[in-house]
Amino acid sequence: MNSSLSHFLLGVYLPLGNFRYFLVVLTAALYLLILFLNSFLITVISLRPSLHEPTQLFLCNLFLNEIYGSTGLFIFLLHQTLKDVHTVTVTHCFLQIFCHYTYATVEILNLAVMSYDRYVAICRPLQYRTIMTLNKAALFAVLIWIYSFIRCFITISLTLRLTLCGNFIDNLFCHNYLIVRLACSDTQLNNIYGFFATASTLLLPLMPILFSYAHILRVALSCPQKGRKAVHTCIPHIVSLLNFALGSFLDILQTRFNLSTAPVVIRIVFPLYFYVLQPILNPIMYGMKTSAIQTACKDSIKIKKIIQNRLAICEAEGLSNQRSQDTGLHRAPLPPEHAIYPLSTSP
């Protein structure tokens, strides 16, 4: 970066006093909840051979991305909440931008591929095994991450070449667009690339999404019985897409428009909505609405209970045997029979 800046100052944080400790506990609880929900479903899918299908692989990729994105945010929030001066170094700031941008890119691209997977499963069920194989699904997942890393690397590289004339970011965390606005050098290249990168990341994925749901809707209308089942399987995906769209809209509203006069609650909720609700909503929706995952979760809980009951029984039997042995060791030896009843002697 062509400037002598060593850190950025974040402007949305307020003096919290002792209330900060409550927020730290709340933030840590949310982070642990996200880790548990997503890790649990990844574990269930990984350990069940019957769930080793392309659809579940995309779900694992989605849940892994939720852990990745929430880790990049919550660790930072926990650190900032405990501080009195809310600053972040340049290195950590751009690392956070890289994490947030790759998270959002992987999220929308994975949802786009999942919509195509739903289209093939519903509209072309007999050809599903041929079109959507496990190897193709794994290739899609890898390409999504590679594209996201390359796109965000270019974005950050273009920002690093700028000369900045300020270090105040009016947000909870670092945002590339807000840093570009601090530049006092030419930002035309950043604006051009940002426009095309945003279009390719947000608008291009809409093509497979609209294509897939147009055909799914046609099938649902032509066959009501099959349509109800199709809609039921698509509910988690539709909810996730709508939540992603709302979160993206709030993020754009927060960064592109001047909300400095808005209430502090709005300026805090808007940037947090996308990175907090999405990682919690996705595992809950897919865990509740996907019958295969729901059955696997119930079986896992039943197996866990059976194992716990068996362990409890074995522990109780072990204690019982131990007590029996202890009682035998401490019991006084009985006298011989003739000592109690002496043999009678003839006179």
N, C-alpha and C positions, 0 to 999 in steps of 0.2 A: 504494500500500500504506500502510495506516494505522499505520506504525511508522517508527522511525528507522534501521532496518536498512539497511546498505549492501552486505552480503555474507553468504554462507552458508558454513559450515565442513563439509567432507565428511569422514566419519569412518572409512571403510573402508581408506583408503590407509595403507601402512606405510612406515617409513624404508627406503629402498632403497640408498642409497649409490651406488657406481659401477654397481651392477646395473641402475640406471634406464636406462642407455644401451643395454643389451641389450634391455630392454623397449621402448624407443623404436624401435629397429630392427625388432623383431618386430611392433609395432603398425603401423609405417609399411609393412612388407611385406604385412601382411594388408589394409590399406587399398588399396594399389596393386593387389593381386590382385583385390579386389572391383571396383575401378574398371575394370581390364582385362577381366575376364570379362563384366561387364554391358555395358560400352561396346562390346566386340567384337560381342556378339550384337545390340545395337541397330543397330550399323553394318551388319552382315550383312543384317538384316531390312530396313533402310531402302534399301539399295542393290540389293536383289533385287526387281524388280517382281512376280515370281511369289509372293512372300511378303507382298504387300500385301493381307492378308485380315483379317477381324475377330479371329480367334484370335491372329494374330501382333501385331496392334495392342494387344491386352490384354497380351501378353507384353512388348512394349516398355514399356507403362505399368508393368508389374511391375518390370522391370529398372531403369527410371528411378527408381522409388521406392526400390529397393535402394541406388542411388547417393546419393539424397537422404538416406535414413536413416543410412547408414554415414558420410556426410560430417559430419552433425550430431553423431555420437558420436566418431569417431576423431580429428578435429581437437581436440576437447576433451580426449580421453585423452592425446594427444601433449603438449598444453600442461600438463596436470596431472602427468604422469609426470616432467617436468623440474623441477617446483617442489618446494620443501621444505615450504612451508605450503600445504595444499590447500584453497584458498578459491575461491569464484566469486561474482562480483557479482550483484546481484539481477536486473539486466537480462539478463545472459548466462544466468542460471539459468532464467528464464521463456522465453527464446528457445530454450533447449535442450528444455524441456518441450514447447513448441509443435512443435518439430521431431520429437520422439519420438512424441508423440500423433498427429500427422498421419500419420507413417510407419505406425504400427500400424493406424490407421483405414483408410488407403488400401490397405494390404496385405490386410486381411480382406475389404473390400468388393470389391476387384479379384478376389480368389479366388472370391468368391461369384458374381460376374458370369461368370467363366470357367467355373464349374461349370454355369451355365445354357447357356453357349455349347457345352459338351460335350454336354449333354442334347439340344439342337437338332441338333447334327451327327450324333449317334448314333441318336437315336430318331426324328427327323424330317428325314432327310437330303435328301429331295426338296424340302422347303420351307425349307432352310437359307438359301439365297440371298435369299429373300423376307423371312424373319423377322429374320435377323441380317445386316444390311447394314453396309458400312464406315462410313457416316454415323451409323448407330445406335450402333455400337461407339465411335466418336469421341465421341458425345454422352454415352454411359455413362462414359467415361474422364474427361471434363471435369466431369461432375456428381459423380463420386467425389471429385475434388480439392476442388471447391467445398464439398461437404458436410463434408469433413474439416476444412477451414480454419475454417468457421463453427462447427463443434462445439468445436474446440479453442480458438477465440477466446473463446467463451462460458465455457468451463472456466477459462481463465486470468483472465478479467474477474472472475469470482466469487471467485477466490482473491486477487486484488489488493485487494479491498475489506476483507480481514480484517486484524485487528491481531495481529501475531505477538509471542510472548513468548520466543522462542528463535531460534537460527540454526544449530543443529547438525542435519545430515542424515546419518543412518547408511546411506549408500549411496555407490556409485562416482560417481553423477551425480545431477542434480536429478530429483525426482519430485513430481508435484502432490499426491498423497495424503500424502506425508511432510511437505510444507509445511503442508497443512491441519491436520495433527496438532500443529503448533507454535502454532496460533492460540489466543489466550485470549479471543476473541470468539465470538459465536454462529455455528456452522457448519452449522446445520440445512439451510439452502438449498443449501449445497455438497453435503451428503450426499444430499439428494433428487435434485438434478440429476445428481450422479455416478452414482447408482443407475440412473436412467433412461437416461443417456448410455451407460453400460456395457452395459445390456441391449439398447439399440438398435444398438450397435456390434458386440456379440459374439453376441447371441442371434438378432436379426432376420436377419443373413446366413446363419444355420443353416437357415432355411426354404428358400431356393432350393437350398442345398447338399444337404440331405436329400431334397428333392423330386427334384432332378436325378439323384442317385445311386440313389434307389429305382427310377426308371424305367430307368436304365442297367443296374442289376442284373437287372431283369425281362427286358430284352432279352438280356442275357448268358446268362441261364438258359434262355430260350426258344430261342435259336440259339447253340449252343456255338461254332461257327466264327466267327460275327460277334462273339460275346462275347469271345473271346480277343483279337481286334483292338481291341475297345472298351476292354478292361482295359489293354492295352498303351499306348494313347494317353492313358489317365487316370492312369497311374502317377506321372508328375511332379507332377500336380495333387494327388493323394492324399498323396504324401510331403510336399509343401509345406504342405498343410492340417494334417497330423499334427504337423509340426515347429512350425507356428505355434501350435497348441493346447498343445504341451509348453512352448514358450517363454512363452506367456501364463500358463500355470499356475505356472511358476517365478517369473515376475515378480510375480504375485499373492502367492505364498508368501513372497517376499522382502519385500514392502512391507506386507502385512496382518498378518503374524505377527512376533513378536519373535525374531529370529535372532541377537541380539547374543552369545549364548553358543555359537553354531555356529562351526565352524572357519572361518578367514579365507578359505580356498580356496572354500568353498561360498558365502560372502557375496560373493565376486568373480565366480564362475562363473555363478551364478543370474541376475544382472542382465545379464551380457554375452552369455549364450547366445542370446537372441532377436535381438539386434542384430548378432551376428557370424556365426552359422551360417546364418541365413536368407539373407542377401545372397550367401553363397558357394554354398549348396546349390542355390538356384533356378536360376541360370544353368548350373550343371553338369548338373543333372537334365534341364532342358529342352533343353540342347545335345546331350546324349547320347541321350535317349529320343524326341525329336521328329525324325522322319525328314526332313522338309522342311528344318529348320534344320541338321541334321547334314549333309545333302547340300550345302546352301549353304556351310557352313563348309569342307567338303572342297574344293569348287570354288574358294572364295576362297583357300585355302592353295595349291592347284594353280596358280591364276592368279598368285599372288605368286611362286611358285617359277619359273614361266615368265618372268615379267618380270625376276626377278633373273638368270636364266640369259641372257636376251637382253642385259641390261645388261652382264653380265660378258663376253659375246662381243663386243659393240660396243666395250667398253673395251679388250679384248685386240687387236681389229683396229686400234683407234686407236693403241695403243702400237706395234704392228707397223709401221704406216704411218709413224709418227713416227721410229722407229728407221731405217727405210729412207731417209727423207729426210735424217736426220742423217748416215747413212753416205755418202750421195751427196754431201753438202756437204763432208765432210772427206776424201773420196778424192782423191788427187793426179791431175791431168789426165794422160792418156796422151800420150806424144810422138807426133808424126805418124809415119806408117808409113815414110816415106822417111828419117826420122832414125834408125830402127832398122836398116833395111836400105837402105844408100845405093845409089843407082842406079850401075850399073857404066858406066864410060866406055870407049869404044873406044880402043885405043892409037893 
